[in-house]
Amino acid sequence: MMRFVAWAALVFLLLATAVGSLAIGNQTDSPLTVLAALFTPESVDPATATIIRDMRVPRVMLGIIVGAALGAAGAGYQGLFRNPLADPFIIGASSGASLGITVAVLAGWQLTALGLGPISLAGMAGALLTVWLVYAIASVAGEVPMLSLLLAGIAVSSFLGAVVAIMMLLHDEHLITIFSSILGTLSGDWNRVTVGGGIIIPGLLVLWSMSRPLDVLGFGDDAAQSLGLSLTRVRIALVVTASVITAAAVAAAGVIGFVGLIAPHVARMFVGPRHHGVVPASCLVGAILLLISDDLARTVFAPTEIPVSLVSALLGGPFFLYLLKSRSTRWGTN
Amino acid sequence: MTQLEARDITCGYGKDDVVRGASLDVNAGEVLCLSGPNGSGKTTLLRALARQLPLRSGGITLDGTDVGRFSPAEFSRHVALAPQYERRDWPFAVEAAVLLGRTPHRGWLLPFSQADHDIVHQHLQELGLLSLRARPITELSGGEWRRVILARTLAQQSHVLLFDEPTSGLDLKHRTSFLTQIRQLANERQLAIVFTLLDLNEAIRFCDRLAILSTCRVAAAGTPQEVVTPELIKRIYDVDIRLIDDKAAPLIVTR
């Protein structure tokens, strides 16, 4: 019963946030107008209906899909690394994806008929190559200790971040294009929604199917093996899935931090620690967080729109520090 | 007839061998105890038996089949290991943690059945954990957490159970009842059980056979009465003892 209430609350919050986000903009409409525009468009002023249906709906859909992707990838990485501070950035997936996207932009691939296709593929290749590199650096005598994996991820992340910055400076004619595709924003069209969703939604289902291995990994390697898990196989499957989801999210909306860090923690408060609940709940919470961040990004300095990644960092930074102060000590001694 | 047999195995970490040329076997219905001084290789040998450490030489067979031939899930239905230390990253309820012991039978996706819940309930009861079933494992004391690990391992219902220092951190009541229980399981369900134990008196009382490890090797093996002699204890532990003849089993007293 408690669980049902928690799920109902999450779904209701997401729907309410989505309707609210559809109402907010240069011209703010009432939620009733939004619902009317969605279900009976002929009853609404045509200009308003067009703004809501063709401009705001894709934006909100993108927010939901990308937020869900970041939240679930965060839950996957936190479970895999047994680290409450892990998120898609720690392993290097995001910086790898942004490097791949930068290369794609500089090569001019963004102009092809496939639209988002080549860029998201380059992002995915970048994310997987980075994760493979991090794994190769971190592995010691056939094993991959978690601490060295985290350290290698941070080091490679910083390195790739610097490479991306240098590439941007050297090609300042593309600065705006790269900057806008890496610095997260949800402004986009249906193309981004369908291409991002086409990769992200199957990825989320695959990640969800690994809930039980994620649970078992929480007992440590020896116990997980004793319970029949092939550690190498499970880790590779988790890393590949979470990285593909991350890369698709980066390709669709740029690099957006901290949603993947916060969402799983909030999700656990709602639905408890078991991953078959945490993974989908992280999707819902991630979507809600990203929509709220985007609403703030659009409205606080209106009419100037700031990148949503800055808002999520402003909200997430203090949360990260709070986690560091309050939980990591207990986590460390376990 | 379940039999786990290690022949002449050598394994270790890094450059050093921690176990060298060890051979032992355990049959269905039998309890084998590994004892020996700190650092003599008990845990390493147990991990090797659970296929968690690559062998440098020698081989391990289960019912005559090389253990390397089983898939991880298949092997976990035959052989279960309760490690001495375990992480508890997530605050699962006690019952949910023990339920994960059924993973080898359900894989990644199949939901746990009523039968799984019944098995879990039974083992929670046997280990005195029923009243704690809803508590988060992160809030348990060390001894209570040990009992949860033991319950989860028993719920796995493998034919061969390996326990690393199962009684460490348990109070007198719980250690006695646990050892009595696994003794009973060996007899009634014909399980093969191996545990490591530092306490020789407990080992003598509850095992059928005792193997003493010393400096990476099996120094002595046999029934407790055969193995535990003042001479051997003096040689291995450098401690003088005398044996008191209890009706059930001899009792060691240090001088």
Interface residues (C-beta under 8 A of the other chain):
Chain A: R82 A141 S209 M210 S211 R212 P213 D215 V216 G218 F219 G220 D222 A223 Q225 S226 L227 G228 L229 S230 G272 P273 R274 W331 N334
Chain B: G14 R47 A50 R51 Q52 P72 A73 E74 F75 S76 R77 A80 L81 A82 P83 Y85 E86 R87 R88 D89 W90 P91 F92 A93 A96 A97 L100 G101 T103 P104 R106 G107 W108 L109 P136 T138 I149 T153 Q156
